[in-house]
Amino acid sequence: MKLSASKTALTLGLLSALWHAVWSLSVSMGLAQKLLDTVYRVHFMSNPITVSGFSMIRAGKLVALAFVMAYAMGWIFALLWNMTHGKK
């Protein structure tokens, strides 16, 4: 099965951007620190991280950067997939 590099890249880019938008929303609602504390606690660790205050500009940069990086990784993944799963 051949993958479309652009569709794979767009899918991964959007998924990553959505995930980071949800994270930004949890920071803006004051839930992020509790979430991190819980994740660390269930892994038998103490949390060394403190969540900073929310900034709409930083949130926008986070979501945009996450999209761009995941888009690039999706494109590379599809190209490598197609190279290694060529016609037999």
TILOTI-681657 format. One record per atom (N, C-alpha, C): x, y, z; chain; residue number from 1; atom name; residue in one letter. Coordinates in Angstrom, 3 decimals. Example, Ala and Ser with C-alpha at 12.3 -4.5 7.8 and 13.67 -1.06 7.14 Angstrom:
<pts>
        xx        yy        zz  unit  pos  site  code
    13.190    -5.690     7.800     A    1     N     A
    12.300    -4.500     7.800     A    1    CA     A
    13.200    -3.300     7.800     A    1     C     A
    12.850    -2.250     7.080     A    2     N     S
    13.670    -1.060     7.140     A    2    CA     S
    12.900     0.030     7.870     A    2     C     S
</pts>
This chain:
<pts>
        xx        yy        zz  unit  pos  site  code
     0.840    -1.180     0.000     A    1     N     M
     0.000     0.000     0.000     A    1    CA     M
     0.882     1.239     0.000     A    1     C     M
     0.645     2.129    -0.928     A    2     N     K
     1.409     3.362    -1.028     A    2    CA     K
     0.705     4.463    -0.233     A    2     C     K
     1.490     5.228     0.517     A    3     N     L
     0.948     6.339     1.295     A    3    CA     L
     1.111     7.645     0.532     A    3     C     L
     0.111     8.497     0.636     A    4     N     S
     0.230     9.850     0.097     A    4    CA     S
     1.026    10.669     1.107     A    4     C     S
     2.161    11.201     0.673     A    5     N     A
     3.007    11.972     1.588     A    5    CA     A
     2.268    13.201     2.115     A    5     C     A
     1.529    13.885     1.254     A    6     N     S
     0.844    15.103     1.704     A    6    CA     S
    -0.310    14.787     2.662     A    6     C     S
    -1.059    13.711     2.392     A    7     N     K
    -2.170    13.354     3.291     A    7    CA     K
    -1.658    12.842     4.629     A    7     C     K
    -0.596    12.048     4.597     A    8     N     T
    -0.011    11.549     5.844     A    8    CA     T
     0.539    12.707     6.664     A    8     C     T
     1.239    13.617     6.012     A    9     N     A
     1.820    14.776     6.697     A    9    CA     A
     0.731    15.654     7.297     A    9     C     A
    -0.324    15.905     6.529     A   10     N     L
    -1.415    16.747     7.029     A   10    CA     L
    -2.118    16.094     8.215     A   10     C     L
    -2.338    14.794     8.131     A   11     N     T
    -2.998    14.080     9.222     A   11    CA     T
    -2.180    14.163    10.506     A   11     C     T
    -0.889    13.865    10.417     A   12     N     L
    -0.046    13.929    11.611     A   12    CA     L
     0.103    15.358    12.120     A   12     C     L
     0.209    16.314    11.203     A   13     N     G
     0.314    17.717    11.606     A   13    CA     G
    -0.915    18.180    12.366     A   13     C     G
    -2.093    17.843    11.840     A   14     N     L
    -3.330    18.242    12.508     A   14    CA     L
    -3.514    17.534    13.848     A   14     C     L
    -3.170    16.249    13.900     A   15     N     L
    -3.282    15.513    15.155     A   15    CA     L
    -2.388    16.120    16.234     A   15     C     L
    -1.159    16.436    15.872     A   16     N     S
    -0.230    17.028    16.829     A   16    CA     S
    -0.687    18.428    17.246     A   16     C     S
    -1.160    19.221    16.286     A   17     N     A
    -1.638    20.567    16.608     A   17    CA     A
    -2.839    20.502    17.552     A   17     C     A
    -3.747    19.565    17.305     A   18     N     L
    -4.911    19.402    18.174     A   18    CA     L
    -4.486    19.006    19.584     A   18     C     L
    -3.563    18.041    19.675     A   19     N     W
    -3.068    17.600    20.986     A   19    CA     W
    -2.471    18.777    21.759     A   19     C     W
    -1.679    19.612    21.085     A   20     N     H
    -1.045    20.738    21.755     A   20    CA     H
    -2.046    21.861    22.048     A   20     C     H
    -3.095    21.985    21.245     A   21     N     A
    -4.153    22.949    21.542     A   21    CA     A
    -4.900    22.527    22.808     A   21     C     A
    -5.132    21.236    22.964     A   22     N     V
    -5.782    20.728    24.180     A   22    CA     V
    -4.889    20.983    25.397     A   22     C     V
    -3.593    20.764    25.226     A   23     N     W
    -2.659    21.052    26.317     A   23    CA     W
    -2.724    22.540    26.688     A   23     C     W
    -2.688    23.417    25.678     A   24     N     S
    -2.761    24.860    25.929     A   24    CA     S
    -4.053    25.226    26.641     A   24     C     S
    -5.148    24.606    26.250     A   25     N     L
    -6.429    24.842    26.906     A   25    CA     L
    -6.370    24.412    28.370     A   25     C     L
    -5.728    23.270    28.631     A   26     N     S
    -5.627    22.816    30.024     A   26    CA     S
    -4.756    23.769    30.851     A   26     C     S
    -3.744    24.358    30.234     A   27     N     V
    -2.932    25.360    30.943     A   27    CA     V
    -3.789    26.585    31.238     A   27     C     V
    -4.551    27.037    30.245     A   28     N     S
    -5.373    28.242    30.443     A   28    CA     S
    -6.457    28.039    31.499     A   28     C     S
    -6.918    26.809    31.659     A   29     N     M
    -7.966    26.511    32.639     A   29    CA     M
    -7.394    26.156    34.016     A   29     C     M
    -6.079    26.117    34.128     A   30     N     G
    -5.454    25.799    35.406     A   30    CA     G
    -5.442    24.315    35.741     A   30     C     G
    -5.620    23.461    34.751     A   31     N     L
    -5.669    22.018    34.994     A   31    CA     L
    -4.355    21.307    34.696     A   31     C     L
    -3.452    21.961    34.007     A   32     N     A
    -2.244    21.304    33.522     A   32    CA     A
    -1.344    20.798    34.657     A   32     C     A
    -1.173    21.595    35.698     A   33     N     Q
    -0.299    21.176    36.802     A   33    CA     Q
    -0.854    19.933    37.479     A   33     C     Q
    -2.156    19.902    37.706     A   34     N     K
    -2.771    18.725    38.332     A   34    CA     K
    -2.620    17.496    37.440     A   34     C     K
    -2.760    17.688    36.128     A   35     N     L
    -2.597    16.591    35.188     A   35    CA     L
    -1.172    16.042    35.235     A   35     C     L
    -0.183    16.934    35.182     A   36     N     L
     1.206    16.485    35.260     A   36    CA     L
     1.504    15.786    36.579     A   36     C     L
     1.022    16.350    37.674     A   37     N     D
     1.239    15.736    38.986     A   37    CA     D
     0.668    14.321    39.020     A   37     C     D
    -0.526    14.149    38.448     A   38     N     T
    -1.161    12.824    38.419     A   38    CA     T
    -0.369    11.841    37.565     A   38     C     T
     0.064    12.285    36.396     A   39     N     V
     0.824    11.402    35.504     A   39    CA     V
     2.116    10.947    36.173     A   39     C     V
     2.820    11.869    36.803     A   40     N     Y
     4.052    11.489    37.497     A   40    CA     Y
     3.753    10.541    38.664     A   40     C     Y
     2.711    10.859    39.441     A   41     N     R
     2.383    10.058    40.619     A   41    CA     R
     2.063     8.608    40.249     A   41     C     R
     1.286     8.383    39.170     A   42     N     V
     0.943     7.006    38.793     A   42    CA     V
     2.143     6.243    38.219     A   42     C     V
     3.228     6.976    37.905     A   43     N     H
     4.468     6.334    37.466     A   43    CA     H
     5.487     6.252    38.604     A   43     C     H
     5.012     6.463    39.828     A   44     N     F
     5.845     6.351    41.033     A   44    CA     F
     6.991     7.356    41.044     A   44     C     F
     6.716     8.568    40.565     A   45     N     M
     7.728     9.626    40.529     A   45    CA     M
     7.161    10.901    41.139     A   45     C     M
     8.068    11.780    41.549     A   46     N     S
     7.637    13.108    41.977     A   46    CA     S
     7.854    14.060    40.800     A   46     C     S
     6.994    15.046    40.680     A   47     N     N
     7.017    15.957    39.546     A   47    CA     N
     7.968    17.120    39.787     A   47     C     N
     9.051    17.222    38.999     A   48     N     P
     9.981    18.337    39.153     A   48    CA     P
     9.575    19.562    38.321     A   48     C     P
     8.457    19.488    37.603     A   49     N     I
     8.072    20.524    36.650     A   49    CA     I
     6.954    21.389    37.215     A   49     C     I
     7.077    22.709    37.019     A   50     N     T
     6.029    23.642    37.385     A   50    CA     T
     5.524    24.302    36.109     A   50     C     T
     4.229    24.270    35.899     A   51     N     V
     3.629    24.860    34.706     A   51    CA     V
     3.601    26.375    34.855     A   51     C     V
     4.044    27.080    33.814     A   52     N     S
     4.042    28.549    33.811     A   52    CA     S
     2.648    29.077    33.541     A   52     C     S
     2.509    30.378    33.672     A   53     N     G
     1.237    31.023    33.373     A   53    CA     G
     0.923    30.963    31.882     A   53     C     G
    -0.347    31.066    31.560     A   54     N     F
    -0.797    30.958    30.175     A   54    CA     F
    -0.513    32.235    29.396     A   54     C     F
    -0.106    32.046    28.144     A   55     N     S
     0.090    33.153    27.222     A   55    CA     S
    -0.489    32.736    25.871     A   55     C     S
    -1.407    33.520    25.341     A   56     N     M
    -2.031    33.194    24.057     A   56    CA     M
    -0.992    33.169    22.935     A   56     C     M
    -0.027    34.057    22.975     A   57     N     I
     1.016    34.093    21.940     A   57    CA     I
     1.857    32.825    22.009     A   57     C     I
     2.270    32.432    23.214     A   58     N     R
     3.047    31.197    23.364     A   58    CA     R
     2.238    29.982    22.953     A   58     C     R
     0.959    29.971    23.274     A   59     N     A
     0.092    28.853    22.893     A   59    CA     A
     0.003    28.761    21.372     A   59     C     A
    -0.149    29.884    20.708     A   60     N     G
    -0.196    29.892    19.245     A   60    CA     G
     1.087    29.388    18.632     A   60     C     G
     2.213    29.831    19.202     A   61     N     K
     3.520    29.354    18.707     A   61    CA     K
     3.673    27.856    18.934     A   61     C     K
     3.216    27.371    20.077     A   62     N     L
     3.300    25.947    20.388     A   62    CA     L
     2.507    25.122    19.379     A   62     C     L
     1.271    25.524    19.133     A   63     N     V
     0.415    24.781    18.209     A   63    CA     V
     0.981    24.829    16.789     A   63     C     V
     1.448    25.995    16.370     A   64     N     A
     2.016    26.129    15.021     A   64    CA     A
     3.286    25.293    14.864     A   64     C     A
     4.171    25.350    15.846     A   65     N     L
     5.416    24.581    15.777     A   65    CA     L
     5.131    23.084    15.801     A   65     C     L
     4.181    22.668    16.624     A   66     N     A
     3.812    21.251    16.681     A   66    CA     A
     3.286    20.794    15.324     A   66     C     A
     2.465    21.631    14.675     A   67     N     F
     1.951    21.282    13.354     A   67    CA     F
     3.079    21.132    12.342     A   67     C     F
     3.962    22.115    12.294     A   68     N     V
     5.046    22.106    11.304     A   68    CA     V
     5.965    20.899    11.507     A   68     C     V
     6.345    20.631    12.740     A   69     N     M
     7.260    19.515    13.012     A   69    CA     M
     6.595    18.178    12.687     A   69     C     M
     5.344    17.988    13.085     A   70     N     A
     4.653    16.729    12.809     A   70    CA     A
     4.363    16.586    11.321     A   70     C     A
     4.092    17.689    10.636     A   71     N     Y
     3.878    17.646     9.191     A   71    CA     Y
     5.143    17.137     8.501     A   71     C     Y
     6.281    17.685     8.900     A   72     N     A
     7.556    17.249     8.313     A   72    CA     A
     7.818    15.775     8.605     A   72     C     A
     7.559    15.363     9.835     A   73     N     M
     7.770    13.949    10.186     A   73    CA     M
     6.817    13.037     9.413     A   73     C     M
     5.593    13.468     9.212     A   74     N     G
     4.635    12.685     8.439     A   74    CA     G
     5.062    12.539     6.992     A   74     C     G
     5.592    13.615     6.427     A   75     N     W
     6.069    13.591     5.044     A   75    CA     W
     7.244    12.613     4.915     A   75     C     W
     8.197    12.734     5.839     A   76     N     I
     9.360    11.839     5.826     A   76    CA     I
     8.927    10.390     6.040     A   76     C     I
     8.008    10.161     6.977     A   77     N     F
     7.518     8.804     7.224     A   77    CA     F
     6.906     8.201     5.969     A   77     C     F
     6.051     8.957     5.294     A   78     N     A
     5.396     8.442     4.089     A   78    CA     A
     6.420     8.140     2.996     A   78     C     A
     7.409     9.009     2.843     A   79     N     L
     8.444     8.759     1.829     A   79    CA     L
     9.240     7.496     2.153     A   79     C     L
     9.615     7.347     3.411     A   80     N     L
    10.357     6.151     3.811     A   80    CA     L
     9.493     4.897     3.683     A   80     C     L
     8.237     5.004     4.062     A   81     N     W
     7.306     3.882     3.921     A   81    CA     W
     7.216     3.447     2.454     A   81     C     W
     7.037     4.397     1.589     A   82     N     N
     6.899     4.067     0.174     A   82    CA     N
     8.193     3.486    -0.408     A   82     C     N
     9.327     3.943     0.090     A   83     N     M
    10.620     3.390    -0.387     A   83    CA     M
    10.808     1.952     0.090     A   83     C     M
    10.403     1.667     1.318     A   84     N     T
    10.637     0.335     1.881     A   84    CA     T
     9.516    -0.645     1.595     A   84     C     T
     8.385    -0.169     1.121     A   85     N     H
     7.258    -1.045     0.815     A   85    CA     H
     6.879    -0.932    -0.665     A   85     C     H
     7.907    -0.915    -1.484     A   86     N     G
     7.686    -0.803    -2.930     A   86    CA     G
     7.113    -2.078    -3.517     A   86     C     G
     6.989    -2.084    -4.812     A   87     N     K
     6.455    -3.254    -5.512     A   87    CA     K
     7.392    -4.438    -5.334     A   87     C     K
     6.782    -5.606    -5.159     A   88     N     K
     7.563    -6.828    -4.949     A   88    CA     K
     7.706    -7.596    -6.231     A   88     C     K
</pts>
